[in-house]
Amino acid sequence: MSTLNLPPLTHILEILQPILQAKNLALSYGNRPALCGVDLTLFPGELVALLGPNGSGKSTLIQSLFGHLKSAGDIEWFGKPIQKWTPRDLARKVAYMPQAPGYQPGQSVVEVLQLGRSPYWTGFGLESPRDAEVVRSVASQLSLNDILHRPMDELSGGQRQRVFVGRCLVQEPAALLLDEPNTYLDLKHQVELCQLLRQLAKTQSIGVLMASHDLNLASSFADRVVVLSQGKVVASGGVDVLEPDKLSEVYGVKLIQVDRMAGPAVLIPDFQQ
């Protein structure tokens, strides 16, 4: 029996049309550069982890990609420059979750989820049967059915974070831009969320760009990683680019690598230094 010689994933991605292509992005806050010549691509079906310490430019980059911040350089979504997208049309394709999502006082979980369907509403803002179906499906995926009618103010931080992720998924996006979605989640729910995002990427060809502080969680779930430092990309590629020496310099703390029998290596602080 002959063996099929399949090309590596990187070669397969090269022949696909990227969901997102950003080139030479630059942005400054006054005299302080926040992004310096950043290039980034996102393909259907891949989960990309955006890593870096506080102040490295992760949030600025994600906001620029969604059009919330105006940066120099070129950004194309689905082959069309971002300037040619209306906010409503882009929201039907791309869902964005900021670091600190908000809600109105008194809103229930289901009301927050329903807002994710707003790009599809008619002028009267009426919910269609399709809207209700999608909300039910996402609530089930994220185990929110038991709290659908509870006020957001009564939820834990972790529960609220899952609701905000759900609001993004209700948009039925082709791409997700998530700024530290694991905030407030305990380890179990962090893993479950990453598993869900990976499943969505693989089964629905959704491109996921997720900012994270957790190097080891990212290396366990991401197809690619992009490491930012002082607004510049200092490493990009498979999880093998997460080299201890380079990351020690980026994070300002000595890291060592602990090899495992299977899966990516684990990076931990060197407490013996």
Phi and psi in degrees as GROMACS dihedral restraints (atoms count N, CA, C in turn):
[ dihedral_restraints ]
;  ai    aj    ak    al  type     phi  dphi    fc
    3     4     5     6     1   -79.2    20    10
    4     5     6     7     1   153.2    20    10
    6     7     8     9     1  -104.0    20    10
    7     8     9    10     1   132.0    20    10
    9    10    11    12     1   -75.1    20    10
   10    11    12    13     1   129.4    20    10
   12    13    14    15     1   -95.9    20    10
   13    14    15    16     1    90.5    20    10
   15    16    17    18     1   -81.4    20    10
   16    17    18    19     1   142.1    20    10
   18    19    20    21     1   -70.0    20    10
   19    20    21    22     1   152.3    20    10
   21    22    23    24     1   -63.2    20    10
   22    23    24    25     1   160.9    20    10
   24    25    26    27     1   -56.0    20    10
   25    26    27    28     1   -40.0    20    10
   27    28    29    30     1   -61.4    20    10
   28    29    30    31     1   -35.7    20    10
   30    31    32    33     1   -73.0    20    10
   31    32    33    34     1   -36.0    20    10
   33    34    35    36     1   -63.3    20    10
   34    35    36    37     1   -43.2    20    10
   36    37    38    39     1   -62.9    20    10
   37    38    39    40     1   -32.6    20    10
   39    40    41    42     1   -63.3    20    10
   40    41    42    43     1   -27.6    20    10
   42    43    44    45     1   -95.1    20    10
   43    44    45    46     1    -4.8    20    10
   45    46    47    48     1   -85.9    20    10
   46    47    48    49     1   153.4    20    10
   48    49    50    51     1   -77.2    20    10
   49    50    51    52     1   122.4    20    10
   51    52    53    54     1   -69.0    20    10
   52    53    54    55     1   145.7    20    10
   54    55    56    57     1   -67.5    20    10
   55    56    57    58     1   -44.4    20    10
   57    58    59    60     1  -130.6    20    10
   58    59    60    61     1   137.1    20    10
   60    61    62    63     1  -139.0    20    10
   61    62    63    64     1   116.8    20    10
   63    64    65    66     1  -120.8    20    10
   64    65    66    67     1   134.7    20    10
   66    67    68    69     1  -132.5    20    10
   67    68    69    70     1   130.7    20    10
   69    70    71    72     1    54.8    20    10
   70    71    72    73     1    45.9    20    10
   72    73    74    75     1   -74.3    20    10
   73    74    75    76     1   135.5    20    10
   75    76    77    78     1  -142.0    20    10
   76    77    78    79     1   139.6    20    10
   78    79    80    81     1  -157.4    20    10
   79    80    81    82     1   141.8    20    10
   81    82    83    84     1  -129.7    20    10
   82    83    84    85     1   147.1    20    10
   84    85    86    87     1  -103.3    20    10
   85    86    87    88     1    97.5    20    10
   87    88    89    90     1    66.9    20    10
   88    89    90    91     1  -122.9    20    10
   90    91    92    93     1   -93.8    20    10
   91    92    93    94     1     4.0    20    10
   93    94    95    96     1  -101.3    20    10
   94    95    96    97     1   112.6    20    10
   96    97    98    99     1   -64.4    20    10
   97    98    99   100     1   132.9    20    10
   99   100   101   102     1  -108.9    20    10
  100   101   102   103     1   -32.6    20    10
  102   103   104   105     1  -133.1    20    10
  103   104   105   106     1   136.3    20    10
  105   106   107   108     1  -133.7    20    10
  106   107   108   109     1    93.5    20    10
  108   109   110   111     1    62.8    20    10
  109   110   111   112     1    44.8    20    10
  111   112   113   114     1   -84.1    20    10
  112   113   114   115     1   129.8    20    10
  114   115   116   117     1  -112.6    20    10
  115   116   117   118     1   140.6    20    10
  117   118   119   120     1  -157.7    20    10
  118   119   120   121     1   139.2    20    10
  120   121   122   123     1  -127.2    20    10
  121   122   123   124     1   154.2    20    10
  123   124   125   126     1  -138.7    20    10
  124   125   126   127     1   127.1    20    10
  126   127   128   129     1  -109.6    20    10
  127   128   129   130     1   158.6    20    10
  129   130   131   132     1   -58.5    20    10
  130   131   132   133     1   136.3    20    10
  132   133   134   135     1    81.8    20    10
  133   134   135   136     1     8.9    20    10
  135   136   137   138     1  -117.8    20    10
  136   137   138   139     1   150.4    20    10
  138   139   140   141     1  -111.1    20    10
  139   140   141   142     1   117.9    20    10
  141   142   143   144     1  -111.3    20    10
  142   143   144   145     1   126.4    20    10
  144   145   146   147     1   -96.2    20    10
  145   146   147   148     1   127.7    20    10
  147   148   149   150     1  -100.6    20    10
  148   149   150   151     1   114.6    20    10
  150   151   152   153     1  -116.5    20    10
  151   152   153   154     1   159.5    20    10
  153   154   155   156     1   150.6    20    10
  154   155   156   157     1   157.3    20    10
  156   157   158   159     1   -71.3    20    10
  157   158   159   160     1   173.3    20    10
  159   160   161   162     1   -56.7    20    10
  160   161   162   163     1   136.8    20    10
  162   163   164   165     1    83.0    20    10
  163   164   165   166     1     5.8    20    10
  165   166   167   168     1   -80.8    20    10
  166   167   168   169     1   -17.0    20    10
  168   169   170   171     1   113.9    20    10
  169   170   171   172     1     7.5    20    10
  171   172   173   174     1   -61.1    20    10
  172   173   174   175     1   -53.1    20    10
  174   175   176   177     1   -65.8    20    10
  175   176   177   178     1   -40.0    20    10
  177   178   179   180     1   -60.8    20    10
  178   179   180   181     1   -42.2    20    10
  180   181   182   183     1   -63.8    20    10
  181   182   183   184     1   -47.4    20    10
  183   184   185   186     1   -62.8    20    10
  184   185   186   187     1   -42.1    20    10
  186   187   188   189     1   -65.7    20    10
  187   188   189   190     1   -34.1    20    10
  189   190   191   192     1   -67.7    20    10
  190   191   192   193     1   -41.6    20    10
  192   193   194   195     1   -63.5    20    10
  193   194   195   196     1   -31.5    20    10
  195   196   197   198     1   -89.3    20    10
  196   197   198   199     1    -6.2    20    10
  198   199   200   201     1    91.1    20    10
  199   200   201   202     1     5.7    20    10
  201   202   203   204     1   -76.2    20    10
  202   203   204   205     1   -24.7    20    10
  204   205   206   207     1  -123.1    20    10
  205   206   207   208     1   141.1    20    10
  207   208   209   210     1   -92.8    20    10
  208   209   210   211     1   117.5    20    10
  210   211   212   213     1  -118.8    20    10
  211   212   213   214     1   157.1    20    10
  213   214   215   216     1   -74.5    20    10
  214   215   216   217     1   157.2    20    10
  216   217   218   219     1   108.5    20    10
  217   218   219   220     1  -171.5    20    10
  219   220   221   222     1  -120.2    20    10
  220   221   222   223     1   132.4    20    10
  222   223   224   225     1  -128.3    20    10
  223   224   225   226     1   124.5    20    10
  225   226   227   228     1  -124.4    20    10
  226   227   228   229     1   130.9    20    10
  228   229   230   231     1  -109.0    20    10
  229   230   231   232     1   122.0    20    10
  231   232   233   234     1    53.9    20    10
  232   233   234   235     1    38.4    20    10
  234   235   236   237     1    80.7    20    10
  235   236   237   238     1     4.5    20    10
  237   238   239   240     1  -120.0    20    10
  238   239   240   241     1   130.8    20    10
  240   241   242   243     1   -55.3    20    10
  241   242   243   244     1   144.0    20    10
  243   244   245   246     1   -61.6    20    10
  244   245   246   247     1   -27.5    20    10
  246   247   248   249     1   -64.5    20    10
  247   248   249   250     1   -20.9    20    10
  249   250   251   252     1   -93.9    20    10
  250   251   252   253     1     1.8    20    10
  252   253   254   255     1   -94.9    20    10
  253   254   255   256     1   136.4    20    10
  255   256   257   258     1   -81.1    20    10
  256   257   258   259     1   152.1    20    10
  258   259   260   261     1   -55.5    20    10
  259   260   261   262     1   -38.8    20    10
  261   262   263   264     1   -65.6    20    10
  262   263   264   265     1   -45.5    20    10
  264   265   266   267     1   -67.7    20    10
  265   266   267   268     1   -38.6    20    10
  267   268   269   270     1   -66.5    20    10
  268   269   270   271     1   -36.0    20    10
  270   271   272   273     1   -67.9    20    10
  271   272   273   274     1   -19.5    20    10
  273   274   275   276     1   -79.1    20    10
  274   275   276   277     1   -13.6    20    10
  276   277   278   279     1  -111.5    20    10
  277   278   279   280     1   -32.4    20    10
  279   280   281   282     1  -130.5    20    10
  280   281   282   283     1   128.3    20    10
  282   283   284   285     1  -107.4    20    10
  283   284   285   286     1   137.3    20    10
  285   286   287   288     1  -123.6    20    10
  286   287   288   289     1   131.2    20    10
  288   289   290   291     1  -121.3    20    10
  289   290   291   292     1   113.7    20    10
  291   292   293   294     1   -75.0    20    10
  292   293   294   295     1   174.4    20    10
  294   295   296   297     1   -62.2    20    10
  295   296   297   298     1   -37.8    20    10
  297   298   299   300     1  -126.3    20    10
  298   299   300   301     1    77.1    20    10
  300   301   302   303     1   -63.9    20    10
  301   302   303   304     1   154.0    20    10
  303   304   305   306     1  -120.2    20    10
  304   305   306   307     1   170.8    20    10
  306   307   308   309     1  -154.7    20    10
  307   308   309   310     1   164.0    20    10
  309   310   311   312     1   -85.6    20    10
  310   311   312   313     1   142.2    20    10
  312   313   314   315     1   -54.7    20    10
  313   314   315   316     1   134.7    20    10
  315   316   317   318     1    89.1    20    10
  316   317   318   319     1    -9.2    20    10
  318   319   320   321     1   -68.6    20    10
  319   320   321   322     1   143.1    20    10
  321   322   323   324     1   -91.3    20    10
  322   323   324   325     1   170.0    20    10
  324   325   326   327     1   -59.6    20    10
  325   326   327   328     1   -46.6    20    10
  327   328   329   330     1   -65.0    20    10
  328   329   330   331     1   -34.0    20    10
  330   331   332   333     1   -66.5    20    10
  331   332   333   334     1   -37.5    20    10
  333   334   335   336     1   -66.8    20    10
  334   335   336   337     1   -43.4    20    10
  336   337   338   339     1   -61.4    20    10
  337   338   339   340     1   -40.7    20    10
  339   340   341   342     1   -61.2    20    10
  340   341   342   343     1   -29.4    20    10
  342   343   344   345     1   -64.3    20    10
  343   344   345   346     1   -23.5    20    10
  345   346   347   348     1   -65.0    20    10
  346   347   348   349     1   -16.8    20    10
  348   349   350   351     1   -90.5    20    10
  349   350   351   352     1     1.5    20    10
  351   352   353   354     1   -58.1    20    10
  352   353   354   355     1   -33.1    20    10
  354   355   356   357     1   -62.5    20    10
  355   356   357   358     1   -15.5    20    10
  357   358   359   360     1  -104.1    20    10
  358   359   360   361     1    -6.3    20    10
  360   361   362   363     1   -67.1    20    10
  361   362   363   364     1   151.0    20    10
  363   364   365   366     1   -78.8    20    10
  364   365   366   367     1  -178.2    20    10
  366   367   368   369     1   -61.4    20    10
  367   368   369   370     1   -22.0    20    10
  369   370   371   372     1   -91.6    20    10
  370   371   372   373     1    -5.0    20    10
  372   373   374   375     1    66.5    20    10
  373   374   375   376     1    28.8    20    10
  375   376   377   378     1   -86.2    20    10
  376   377   378   379     1   142.1    20    10
  378   379   380   381     1   -79.8    20    10
  379   380   381   382     1   130.4    20    10
  381   382   383   384     1   -92.4    20    10
  382   383   384   385     1   164.7    20    10
  384   385   386   387     1   -56.3    20    10
  385   386   387   388     1   -35.0    20    10
  387   388   389   390     1   -65.0    20    10
  388   389   390   391     1   -41.5    20    10
  390   391   392   393     1   -58.3    20    10
  391   392   393   394     1   -47.0    20    10
  393   394   395   396     1   -63.9    20    10
  394   395   396   397     1   -38.0    20    10
  396   397   398   399     1   -63.7    20    10
  397   398   399   400     1   -43.9    20    10
  399   400   401   402     1   -66.0    20    10
  400   401   402   403     1   -42.3    20    10
  402   403   404   405     1   -60.5    20    10
  403   404   405   406     1   -43.9    20    10
  405   406   407   408     1   -62.3    20    10
  406   407   408   409     1   -42.4    20    10
  408   409   410   411     1   -63.8    20    10
  409   410   411   412     1   -45.8    20    10
  411   412   413   414     1   -67.2    20    10
  412   413   414   415     1   -40.6    20    10
  414   415   416   417     1   -59.0    20    10
  415   416   417   418     1   -39.1    20    10
  417   418   419   420     1   -68.4    20    10
  418   419   420   421     1   -42.9    20    10
  420   421   422   423     1   -57.8    20    10
  421   422   423   424     1   -38.9    20    10
  423   424   425   426     1   -99.6    20    10
  424   425   426   427     1    11.1    20    10
  426   427   428   429     1    56.6    20    10
  427   428   429   430     1    47.7    20    10
  429   430   431   432     1  -106.9    20    10
  430   431   432   433     1     0.7    20    10
  432   433   434   435     1   -59.1    20    10
  433   434   435   436     1   -36.1    20    10
  435   436   437   438     1   -75.4    20    10
  436   437   438   439     1   -12.5    20    10
  438   439   440   441     1  -121.7    20    10
  439   440   441   442     1    14.6    20    10
  441   442   443   444     1   -55.8    20    10
  442   443   444   445     1   -34.7    20    10
  444   445   446   447     1  -104.5    20    10
  445   446   447   448     1    10.8    20    10
  447   448   449   450     1   -83.5    20    10
  448   449   450   451     1   144.7    20    10
  450   451   452   453     1   -65.5    20    10
  451   452   453   454     1   144.4    20    10
  453   454   455   456     1   -59.5    20    10
  454   455   456   457     1   -32.2    20    10
  456   457   458   459     1   -63.9    20    10
  457   458   459   460     1   -19.6    20    10
  459   460   461   462     1   -94.0    20    10
  460   461   462   463     1    -1.0    20    10
  462   463   464   465     1   -90.4    20    10
  463   464   465   466     1   157.1    20    10
  465   466   467   468     1   -73.3    20    10
  466   467   468   469     1   166.3    20    10
  468   469   470   471     1   -59.5    20    10
  469   470   471   472     1   -39.3    20    10
  471   472   473   474     1   -66.2    20    10
  472   473   474   475     1   -40.9    20    10
  474   475   476   477     1   -63.8    20    10
  475   476   477   478     1   -43.2    20    10
  477   478   479   480     1   -61.2    20    10
  478   479   480   481     1   -39.4    20    10
  480   481   482   483     1   -63.2    20    10
  481   482   483   484     1   -38.7    20    10
  483   484   485   486     1   -65.7    20    10
  484   485   486   487     1   -35.6    20    10
  486   487   488   489     1   -64.0    20    10
  487   488   489   490     1   -41.8    20    10
  489   490   491   492     1   -66.2    20    10
  490   491   492   493     1   -37.6    20    10
  492   493   494   495     1   -63.2    20    10
  493   494   495   496     1   -40.8    20    10
  495   496   497   498     1   -61.1    20    10
  496   497   498   499     1   -38.8    20    10
  498   499   500   501     1   -59.5    20    10
  499   500   501   502     1   -36.4    20    10
  501   502   503   504     1   -67.1    20    10
  502   503   504   505     1   -45.4    20    10
  504   505   506   507     1   -66.0    20    10
  505   506   507   508     1   -29.5    20    10
  507   508   509   510     1   -63.2    20    10
  508   509   510   511     1   -22.8    20    10
  510   511   512   513     1   -70.0    20    10
  511   512   513   514     1    -9.3    20    10
  513   514   515   516     1    51.9    20    10
  514   515   516   517     1    53.8    20    10
  516   517   518   519     1   -79.8    20    10
  517   518   519   520     1   160.1    20    10
  519   520   521   522     1   -90.7    20    10
  520   521   522   523     1   -13.8    20    10
  522   523   524   525     1  -145.9    20    10
  523   524   525   526     1   144.8    20    10
  525   526   527   528     1  -121.2    20    10
  526   527   528   529     1   128.7    20    10
  528   529   530   531     1  -112.8    20    10
  529   530   531   532     1   109.1    20    10
  531   532   533   534     1  -119.8    20    10
  532   533   534   535     1   120.6    20    10
  534   535   536   537     1   -97.6    20    10
  535   536   537   538     1    96.3    20    10
  537   538   539   540     1    54.6    20    10
  538   539   540   541     1    60.3    20    10
  540   541   542   543     1   -68.6    20    10
  541   542   543   544     1   -15.0    20    10
  543   544   545   546     1   -83.0    20    10
  544   545   546   547     1    -0.9    20    10
  546   547   548   549     1   -56.8    20    10
  547   548   549   550     1   134.1    20    10
  549   550   551   552     1    75.1    20    10
  550   551   552   553     1    -5.4    20    10
  552   553   554   555     1   -87.0    20    10
  553   554   555   556     1   138.9    20    10
  555   556   557   558     1   -74.6    20    10
  556   557   558   559     1   173.8    20    10
  558   559   560   561     1   -59.1    20    10
  559   560   561   562     1   -42.6    20    10
  561   562   563   564     1   -58.5    20    10
  562   563   564   565     1   -47.5    20    10
  564   565   566   567     1   -75.0    20    10
  565   566   567   568     1   -26.6    20    10
  567   568   569   570     1   -62.1    20    10
  568   569   570   571     1   -47.7    20    10
  570   571   572   573     1   -63.9    20    10
  571   572   573   574     1   -44.2    20    10
  573   574   575   576     1   -62.6    20    10
  574   575   576   577     1   -39.3    20    10
  576   577   578   579     1   -65.6    20    10
  577   578   579   580     1   -44.1    20    10
  579   580   581   582     1   -63.8    20    10
  580   581   582   583     1   -37.6    20    10
  582   583   584   585     1   -64.0    20    10
  583   584   585   586     1   -41.2    20    10
  585   586   587   588     1   -64.2    20    10
  586   587   588   589     1   -45.5    20    10
  588   589   590   591     1   -62.4    20    10
  589   590   591   592     1   -40.9    20    10
  591   592   593   594     1   -65.4    20    10
  592   593   594   595     1   -40.2    20    10
  594   595   596   597     1   -63.8    20    10
  595   596   597   598     1   -43.2    20    10
  597   598   599   600     1   -62.2    20    10
  598   599   600   601     1   -41.1    20    10
  600   601   602   603     1   -61.0    20    10
  601   602   603   604     1   -45.1    20    10
  603   604   605   606     1   -78.6    20    10
  604   605   606   607     1   -38.2    20    10
  606   607   608   609     1   -89.1    20    10
  607   608   609   610     1   -26.1    20    10
  609   610   611   612     1  -117.4    20    10
  610   611   612   613     1     7.4    20    10
  612   613   614   615     1    57.1    20    10
  613   614   615   616     1    33.8    20    10
  615   616   617   618     1   -82.6    20    10
  616   617   618   619     1   133.8    20    10
  618   619   620   621     1   -87.8    20    10
  619   620   621   622     1   128.3    20    10
  621   622   623   624     1  -121.2    20    10
  622   623   624   625     1   123.0    20    10
  624   625   626   627     1  -113.5    20    10
  625   626   627   628     1   117.7    20    10
  627   628   629   630     1  -128.6    20    10
  628   629   630   631     1   117.9    20    10
  630   631   632   633     1   -75.0    20    10
  631   632   633   634     1   139.3    20    10
  633   634   635   636     1  -151.2    20    10
  634   635   636   637     1   153.0    20    10
  636   637   638   639     1  -101.1    20    10
  637   638   639   640     1    -8.8    20    10
  639   640   641   642     1   -95.6    20    10
  640   641   642   643     1   101.1    20    10
  642   643   644   645     1   -62.1    20    10
  643   644   645   646     1   -42.4    20    10
  645   646   647   648     1   -75.5    20    10
  646   647   648   649     1   -37.1    20    10
  648   649   650   651     1   -65.0    20    10
  649   650   651   652     1   -42.2    20    10
  651   652   653   654     1   -61.8    20    10
  652   653   654   655     1   -43.2    20    10
  654   655   656   657     1   -68.1    20    10
  655   656   657   658     1   -21.4    20    10
  657   658   659   660     1   -80.8    20    10
  658   659   660   661     1   -28.6    20    10
  660   661   662   663     1  -116.0    20    10
  661   662   663   664     1   -25.1    20    10
  663   664   665   666     1   -80.0    20    10
  664   665   666   667     1   146.7    20    10
  666   667   668   669     1   -79.4    20    10
  667   668   669   670     1   -37.1    20    10
  669   670   671   672     1  -139.8    20    10
  670   671   672   673     1   156.7    20    10
  672   673   674   675     1  -126.9    20    10
  673   674   675   676     1   147.7    20    10
  675   676   677   678     1  -127.7    20    10
  676   677   678   679     1   121.3    20    10
  678   679   680   681     1  -106.3    20    10
  679   680   681   682     1   124.1    20    10
  681   682   683   684     1  -104.5    20    10
  682   683   684   685     1   144.5    20    10
  684   685   686   687     1  -146.5    20    10
  685   686   687   688     1   120.4    20    10
  687   688   689   690     1    52.8    20    10
  688   689   690   691     1    41.7    20    10
  690   691   692   693     1    80.0    20    10
  691   692   693   694     1     5.5    20    10
  693   694   695   696     1  -119.5    20    10
  694   695   696   697     1   147.8    20    10
  696   697   698   699     1   -79.0    20    10
  697   698   699   700     1   116.9    20    10
  699   700   701   702     1  -106.0    20    10
  700   701   702   703     1   -11.6    20    10
  702   703   704   705     1  -159.4    20    10
  703   704   705   706     1   140.0    20    10
  705   706   707   708     1  -154.7    20    10
  706   707   708   709     1   133.5    20    10
  708   709   710   711     1   146.9    20    10
  709   710   711   712     1  -154.8    20    10
  711   712   713   714     1   -68.6    20    10
  712   713   714   715     1   173.0    20    10
  714   715   716   717     1   -64.1    20    10
  715   716   717   718     1   -12.4    20    10
  717   718   719   720     1   -69.0    20    10
  718   719   720   721     1   -12.7    20    10
  720   721   722   723     1   -78.3    20    10
  721   722   723   724     1    -7.0    20    10
  723   724   725   726     1   -80.2    20    10
  724   725   726   727     1    72.4    20    10
  726   727   728   729     1   -84.6    20    10
  727   728   729   730     1   134.0    20    10
  729   730   731   732     1   -55.8    20    10
  730   731   732   733     1   -43.7    20    10
  732   733   734   735     1   -63.7    20    10
  733   734   735   736     1   -44.6    20    10
  735   736   737   738     1   -66.2    20    10
  736   737   738   739     1   -44.0    20    10
  738   739   740   741     1   -71.7    20    10
  739   740   741   742     1   -29.6    20    10
  741   742   743   744     1   -60.4    20    10
  742   743   744   745     1   -39.5    20    10
  744   745   746   747     1   -69.8    20    10
  745   746   747   748     1   -40.2    20    10
  747   748   749   750     1   -65.1    20    10
  748   749   750   751     1   -45.2    20    10
  750   751   752   753     1   -92.5    20    10
  751   752   753   754     1    -9.6    20    10
  753   754   755   756     1    71.6    20    10
  754   755   756   757     1    25.4    20    10
  756   757   758   759     1  -145.2    20    10
  757   758   759   760     1   139.9    20    10
  759   760   761   762     1   -68.8    20    10
  760   761   762   763     1   123.0    20    10
  762   763   764   765     1  -114.4    20    10
  763   764   765   766     1   145.3    20    10
  765   766   767   768     1  -124.9    20    10
  766   767   768   769     1   157.2    20    10
  768   769   770   771     1  -103.1    20    10
  769   770   771   772     1   130.7    20    10
  771   772   773   774     1  -110.9    20    10
  772   773   774   775     1   111.5    20    10
  774   775   776   777     1   -76.9    20    10
  775   776   777   778     1   146.2    20    10
  777   778   779   780     1  -117.3    20    10
  778   779   780   781     1   164.2    20    10
  780   781   782   783     1   -66.2    20    10
  781   782   783   784     1   -34.2    20    10
  783   784   785   786     1  -141.6    20    10
  784   785   786   787     1   151.8    20    10
  786   787   788   789     1    83.0    20    10
  787   788   789   790     1   176.7    20    10
  789   790   791   792     1   -67.6    20    10
  790   791   792   793     1   155.1    20    10
  792   793   794   795     1   -66.8    20    10
  793   794   795   796     1   157.0    20    10
  795   796   797   798     1  -103.3    20    10
  796   797   798   799     1   136.1    20    10
  798   799   800   801     1  -105.0    20    10
  799   800   801   802     1   128.8    20    10
  801   802   803   804     1  -133.5    20    10
  802   803   804   805     1   155.4    20    10
  804   805   806   807     1   -64.7    20    10
  805   806   807   808     1   145.8    20    10
  807   808   809   810     1   -88.4    20    10
  808   809   810   811     1    96.9    20    10
  810   811   812   813     1   -78.1    20    10
  811   812   813   814     1    -5.4    20    10
  813   814   815   816     1   -90.2    20    10
  814   815   816   817     1    -6.1    20    10
